[in-house]
């Protein structure tokens, strides 16, 4: 029997990078994975990879900035599955790197919408389903930029700092339930977002998304008892 047999998992940002790698790992462990992202072609490629390994997936392509679709997602999952066991919120955007006073308001808003507000809307929509699970697990992806003073990263850093606050508060609110809520900071990983931020970096020296997928699997497991934790490079802080 696989570690996640019979479990229903939703992964955002599942068309590439960390989201795709985590979705594949969860499927390999036995979960039925609901894949969400804007890029349909990328979702289909991940679906093909999952099915090639004998796994199961459902594709739900949409833009996380379509908040009404997030609200409808909870109802649709309840109708089909009756619950949600695992949420991995891996989607994220960098926006631009700019002095704080020079950000284009549209860019700022997009970063806040995707990295922060969409995750709150996911909590709002999916919390009842996660509570219906015997061992609900919610995992949100963060970054050290939200905890450090990094010039020119204002929009992204602000979104991640606020996300960490939201997730820790949410974890406190579910402390007396079977639901466990945690944050994970994968550290430097070879993704498109990081390549945009560090275009001259030697990507061959970075970890690949699949190298860090087991960290998500550990937090998704029913035996995980951590709640409100921030996991950074395999270390609880």
Sine and cosine of phi, psi and omega as CSV:
sin_phi,cos_phi,sin_psi,cos_psi,sin_omega,cos_omega
0.00,0.00,0.75,-0.66,-0.01,-1.00
-0.98,0.20,0.31,-0.95,-0.15,-0.99
-0.89,0.45,-0.55,0.84,-0.07,-1.00
-0.89,-0.46,0.41,0.91,-0.01,-1.00
-0.81,0.59,0.75,-0.66,0.05,-1.00
0.99,0.15,-0.03,1.00,-0.04,-1.00
-1.00,0.02,0.54,-0.84,0.03,-1.00
-0.95,-0.31,0.83,-0.55,-0.06,-1.00
-0.83,-0.56,0.64,-0.77,0.11,-0.99
-0.91,-0.42,0.78,-0.63,0.01,-1.00
-0.83,-0.56,0.84,-0.54,0.11,-0.99
-1.00,-0.02,0.41,-0.91,-0.06,-1.00
0.91,0.41,0.55,0.84,-0.18,-0.98
-1.00,0.07,0.06,1.00,-0.06,-1.00
-0.99,0.11,-0.26,0.96,-0.02,-1.00
-0.23,-0.97,0.08,-1.00,0.11,-0.99
0.86,0.51,-0.63,-0.78,-0.07,-1.00
-0.89,0.46,-0.68,0.73,-0.01,-1.00
-0.86,0.52,-0.70,0.72,0.01,-1.00
-0.90,0.43,-0.70,0.71,-0.02,-1.00
-0.90,0.44,-0.66,0.75,0.01,-1.00
-0.93,0.37,-0.66,0.75,0.03,-1.00
-0.86,0.51,-0.70,0.71,0.02,-1.00
-0.90,0.44,-0.64,0.77,-0.01,-1.00
-0.92,0.39,-0.66,0.75,0.03,-1.00
-0.90,0.44,-0.64,0.76,0.02,-1.00
-0.91,0.41,-0.65,0.76,0.05,-1.00
-0.87,0.49,-0.51,0.86,0.00,-1.00
-1.00,0.10,0.03,1.00,0.12,-0.99
0.93,-0.36,-0.09,1.00,-0.04,-1.00
-0.98,0.22,0.52,-0.86,0.24,-0.97
-1.00,0.06,0.88,-0.48,-0.16,-0.99
-0.96,-0.27,0.80,-0.60,0.12,-0.99
-1.00,-0.05,0.89,-0.46,-0.10,-0.99
-0.98,-0.19,0.82,-0.57,0.05,-1.00
-0.81,-0.58,0.62,-0.79,0.07,-1.00
-0.02,-1.00,0.17,-0.99,0.04,-1.00
-0.99,0.16,-0.50,0.86,-0.18,-0.98
-1.00,0.00,0.97,-0.23,-0.08,-1.00
-0.89,0.46,-0.69,0.73,-0.02,-1.00
-0.87,0.50,-0.65,0.76,0.04,-1.00
-0.90,0.43,-0.66,0.75,0.04,-1.00
-0.88,0.47,-0.64,0.76,0.00,-1.00
-0.91,0.41,-0.60,0.80,0.05,-1.00
-0.91,0.42,-0.67,0.74,0.03,-1.00
-0.92,0.40,-0.65,0.76,0.06,-1.00
-0.86,0.51,-0.70,0.71,0.03,-1.00
-0.87,0.49,-0.68,0.73,-0.01,-1.00
-0.90,0.43,-0.63,0.77,0.02,-1.00
-0.91,0.41,-0.72,0.70,-0.03,-1.00
-0.93,0.37,-0.52,0.85,0.04,-1.00
-0.90,0.44,-0.42,0.91,0.02,-1.00
-0.99,-0.15,0.18,0.98,0.04,-1.00
1.00,0.09,0.21,0.98,-0.03,-1.00
-1.00,-0.02,0.02,-1.00,-0.02,-1.00
-0.80,-0.60,0.64,-0.77,0.00,-1.00
-0.54,-0.84,0.41,-0.91,0.12,-0.99
-0.80,-0.60,0.75,-0.66,-0.04,-1.00
-0.99,-0.14,0.77,-0.64,0.06,-1.00
-0.74,-0.67,0.99,0.14,-0.03,-1.00
-0.97,0.24,0.80,-0.60,0.14,-0.99
-0.18,-0.98,0.27,-0.96,0.00,-1.00
-1.00,0.02,0.80,-0.60,-0.02,-1.00
-0.89,0.45,-0.27,0.96,0.07,-1.00
-0.98,0.22,-0.15,0.99,0.10,-0.99
-1.00,0.07,0.99,0.14,-0.14,-0.99
-0.89,0.45,-0.49,0.87,0.06,-1.00
-0.90,0.43,-0.56,0.83,0.05,-1.00
-0.92,0.38,-0.58,0.82,0.07,-1.00
-0.90,0.45,-0.68,0.73,0.04,-1.00
-0.87,0.50,-0.68,0.74,-0.01,-1.00
-0.94,0.35,-0.45,0.89,-0.03,-1.00
-0.87,0.49,-0.69,0.72,0.00,-1.00
-0.85,0.52,-0.70,0.71,0.00,-1.00
-0.91,0.42,-0.65,0.76,-0.01,-1.00
-0.92,0.40,-0.67,0.74,0.03,-1.00
-0.91,0.42,-0.62,0.79,0.02,-1.00
-0.90,0.43,-0.66,0.75,-0.01,-1.00
-0.91,0.42,-0.62,0.78,-0.06,-1.00
-1.00,0.08,-0.69,0.72,-0.14,-0.99
-0.93,-0.38,-0.37,0.93,0.01,-1.00
0.99,0.15,-0.09,1.00,-0.03,-1.00
-0.13,-0.99,0.12,-0.99,0.18,-0.98
-0.69,-0.73,0.77,-0.63,-0.04,-1.00
-1.00,-0.07,-0.55,0.84,-0.12,-0.99
-0.64,-0.77,0.75,-0.66,0.17,-0.99
-0.87,-0.50,0.82,-0.57,0.13,-0.99
-0.88,-0.47,0.95,-0.31,-0.03,-1.00
-1.00,-0.07,1.00,0.03,-0.11,-0.99
-0.98,-0.22,-0.18,0.98,-0.04,-1.00
-0.93,0.37,0.59,-0.81,0.04,-1.00
-0.21,-0.98,0.44,-0.90,0.07,-1.00
-0.77,-0.64,0.50,-0.87,0.00,-1.00
-1.00,0.05,-0.58,0.81,-0.16,-0.99
0.97,0.24,-0.71,-0.71,0.06,-1.00
-0.83,-0.56,0.35,-0.94,0.12,-0.99
-0.99,-0.14,0.83,-0.56,-0.16,-0.99
-0.37,-0.93,0.44,-0.90,0.18,-0.98
-0.83,0.56,0.55,-0.83,-0.13,-0.99
-0.81,0.59,-0.62,0.78,-0.04,-1.00
-0.99,0.14,0.01,1.00,-0.09,-1.00
-0.93,-0.37,0.02,1.00,-0.03,-1.00
-0.90,0.45,0.71,-0.71,0.17,-0.99
-0.92,0.40,0.79,-0.61,-0.03,-1.00
-0.82,0.58,-0.55,0.83,0.01,-1.00
-0.93,0.37,-0.63,0.78,0.04,-1.00
-0.92,0.40,-0.72,0.70,0.03,-1.00
-0.82,0.57,-0.73,0.68,-0.05,-1.00
-0.91,0.41,-0.62,0.79,0.03,-1.00
-0.88,0.47,-0.70,0.71,0.00,-1.00
-0.88,0.47,-0.72,0.69,0.02,-1.00
-0.91,0.43,-0.65,0.76,-0.01,-1.00
-0.88,0.47,-0.73,0.68,-0.08,-1.00
-0.98,0.22,-0.73,0.68,-0.13,-0.99
-0.99,0.14,-0.41,0.91,-0.07,-1.00
-0.87,-0.48,-0.90,0.44,-0.13,-0.99
-0.89,0.45,-0.65,0.76,0.02,-1.00
-0.87,0.49,-0.60,0.80,0.02,-1.00
-0.94,0.35,-0.61,0.79,0.10,-1.00
-0.90,0.43,-0.65,0.76,0.02,-1.00
-0.91,0.42,-0.57,0.82,0.09,-1.00
-0.89,0.45,-0.70,0.72,0.05,-1.00
-0.86,0.52,-0.74,0.67,-0.02,-1.00
-0.86,0.51,-0.66,0.75,-0.06,-1.00
-0.99,0.16,-0.59,0.81,-0.19,-0.98
-0.97,-0.24,-0.22,0.98,0.01,-1.00
-0.79,0.61,-0.71,0.70,0.02,-1.00
-0.87,0.49,-0.60,0.80,0.00,-1.00
-0.95,0.32,-0.63,0.78,0.03,-1.00
-0.91,0.42,-0.56,0.83,0.03,-1.00
-0.95,0.31,-0.36,0.93,0.05,-1.00
-0.98,0.22,-0.28,0.96,0.05,-1.00
-0.97,0.26,0.51,-0.86,0.08,-1.00
-0.95,0.30,-0.29,0.96,0.00,-1.00
-0.43,-0.90,0.91,0.40,0.00,-1.00
-0.91,0.42,0.64,-0.77,-0.01,-1.00
-0.70,-0.72,0.82,-0.57,0.03,-1.00
-0.86,-0.50,0.79,-0.61,-0.09,-1.00
-0.79,-0.61,0.81,-0.59,-0.03,-1.00
-0.87,-0.49,0.69,-0.73,-0.05,-1.00
-1.00,0.00,0.79,-0.62,0.00,-1.00
-0.81,-0.58,-0.17,-0.99,-0.08,-1.00
-0.44,-0.90,0.53,-0.85,0.01,-1.00
-0.87,0.50,-0.37,0.93,0.01,-1.00
-0.86,0.51,-0.46,0.89,0.02,-1.00
-0.97,0.24,-0.16,0.99,-0.03,-1.00
-0.88,-0.47,-0.02,1.00,-0.06,-1.00
-0.81,-0.59,0.33,-0.95,0.04,-1.00
-1.00,0.03,0.99,-0.11,-0.06,-1.00
-0.90,-0.43,0.98,-0.20,-0.02,-1.00
-0.81,0.58,0.62,-0.78,0.08,-1.00
0.98,0.20,-0.05,1.00,0.01,-1.00
-0.99,-0.17,0.42,0.91,-0.19,-0.98
-0.78,0.63,-0.79,0.62,-0.07,-1.00
-0.91,0.42,-0.77,0.64,-0.03,-1.00
-0.89,0.45,-0.72,0.69,-0.02,-1.00
-0.89,0.46,-0.67,0.74,0.01,-1.00
-0.89,0.45,-0.65,0.76,-0.01,-1.00
-0.91,0.42,-0.63,0.78,-0.02,-1.00
-0.97,0.25,-0.61,0.80,0.06,-1.00
-0.88,0.47,-0.70,0.71,0.02,-1.00
-0.92,0.39,-0.62,0.78,0.04,-1.00
-0.86,0.50,-0.69,0.72,0.01,-1.00
-0.87,0.49,-0.64,0.77,0.03,-1.00
-0.90,0.43,-0.71,0.70,0.00,-1.00
-0.87,0.49,-0.72,0.69,-0.06,-1.00
-0.92,0.39,-0.65,0.76,0.01,-1.00
-0.92,0.40,-0.62,0.78,0.07,-1.00
-0.90,0.43,-0.70,0.72,0.04,-1.00
-0.86,0.51,-0.68,0.73,0.03,-1.00
-0.86,0.50,-0.65,0.76,0.04,-1.00
-0.90,0.44,-0.57,0.82,-0.03,-1.00
-0.96,0.29,-0.39,0.92,-0.01,-1.00
-0.97,-0.25,0.19,0.98,-0.10,-1.00
-0.80,0.60,-0.59,0.81,-0.07,-1.00
-1.00,-0.04,0.25,0.97,0.02,-1.00
-0.91,-0.41,-0.01,-1.00,0.05,-1.00
-0.99,0.13,-0.11,0.99,-0.01,-1.00
-0.99,0.17,0.72,-0.69,0.06,-1.00
-0.88,-0.48,0.71,-0.71,-0.11,-0.99
-0.79,-0.62,0.81,-0.58,-0.07,-1.00
-0.60,-0.80,0.26,-0.96,0.06,-1.00
-0.92,-0.39,0.55,-0.84,0.09,-1.00
-0.71,-0.70,0.76,-0.65,0.07,-1.00
-0.95,-0.30,0.97,-0.24,-0.08,-1.00
-0.93,0.37,-0.26,0.97,-0.08,-1.00
0.97,0.23,-0.22,-0.98,-0.02,-1.00
-0.91,0.42,0.90,-0.44,-0.01,-1.00
-0.73,-0.69,0.60,-0.80,-0.02,-1.00
-0.96,0.29,1.00,-0.08,0.03,-1.00
-0.76,-0.65,0.22,-0.98,0.03,-1.00
-0.90,0.43,-0.61,0.79,0.01,-1.00
-0.87,0.49,-0.71,0.70,-0.03,-1.00
-0.93,0.38,-0.59,0.81,0.02,-1.00
-0.90,0.45,-0.55,0.84,0.05,-1.00
-0.93,0.37,-0.64,0.77,-0.03,-1.00
-0.96,0.27,-0.57,0.82,-0.05,-1.00
-0.79,-0.62,0.95,0.31,-0.13,-0.99
-0.90,0.43,-0.37,0.93,-0.03,-1.00
-0.99,-0.17,0.07,1.00,-0.02,-1.00
-0.94,0.34,0.57,-0.82,0.07,-1.00
-0.98,0.21,0.99,-0.17,-0.08,-1.00
-0.93,0.37,-0.34,0.94,0.01,-1.00
-0.91,0.42,-0.33,0.95,-0.01,-1.00
-1.00,-0.01,-0.09,1.00,-0.04,-1.00
-1.00,-0.03,0.40,-0.92,0.15,-0.99
-0.94,0.35,0.48,-0.88,0.11,-0.99
-1.00,0.01,0.40,-0.92,0.01,-1.00
-0.80,0.60,-0.64,0.77,-0.01,-1.00
-0.92,0.39,-0.35,0.94,0.01,-1.00
-0.94,0.35,-0.40,0.92,-0.08,-1.00
-0.94,-0.35,0.08,1.00,-0.08,-1.00
-0.91,0.42,-0.52,0.85,-0.02,-1.00
-0.90,0.43,-0.44,0.90,0.06,-1.00
-0.89,0.45,-0.59,0.81,0.07,-1.00
-0.94,0.33,-0.64,0.77,0.01,-1.00
-0.87,0.50,-0.64,0.77,0.01,-1.00
-0.89,0.46,-0.65,0.76,0.01,-1.00
-0.96,0.27,-0.41,0.91,-0.01,-1.00
-0.99,0.13,-0.28,0.96,-0.09,-1.00
-0.94,0.35,0.54,-0.84,-0.01,-1.00
-0.88,0.47,-0.48,0.88,-0.04,-1.00
-0.98,0.19,-0.15,0.99,0.03,-1.00
-0.92,0.38,0.78,-0.62,-0.01,-1.00
-0.93,-0.36,-0.04,1.00,0.01,-1.00
-0.91,0.42,0.59,-0.81,0.07,-1.00
-0.52,-0.85,0.80,-0.60,-0.05,-1.00
0.97,0.25,0.30,0.95,-0.03,-1.00
-1.00,0.04,0.44,-0.90,0.16,-0.99
-0.91,-0.42,0.92,-0.39,-0.01,-1.00
-0.99,-0.14,0.89,-0.47,-0.04,-1.00
-0.84,-0.54,0.90,-0.43,0.01,-1.00
0.80,0.60,0.65,0.76,0.03,-1.00
0.98,0.18,0.16,0.99,-0.05,-1.00
-0.84,-0.54,0.76,-0.65,0.06,-1.00
-0.98,0.22,0.75,-0.67,0.00,-1.00
-0.79,-0.61,0.00,0.00,0.00,0.00
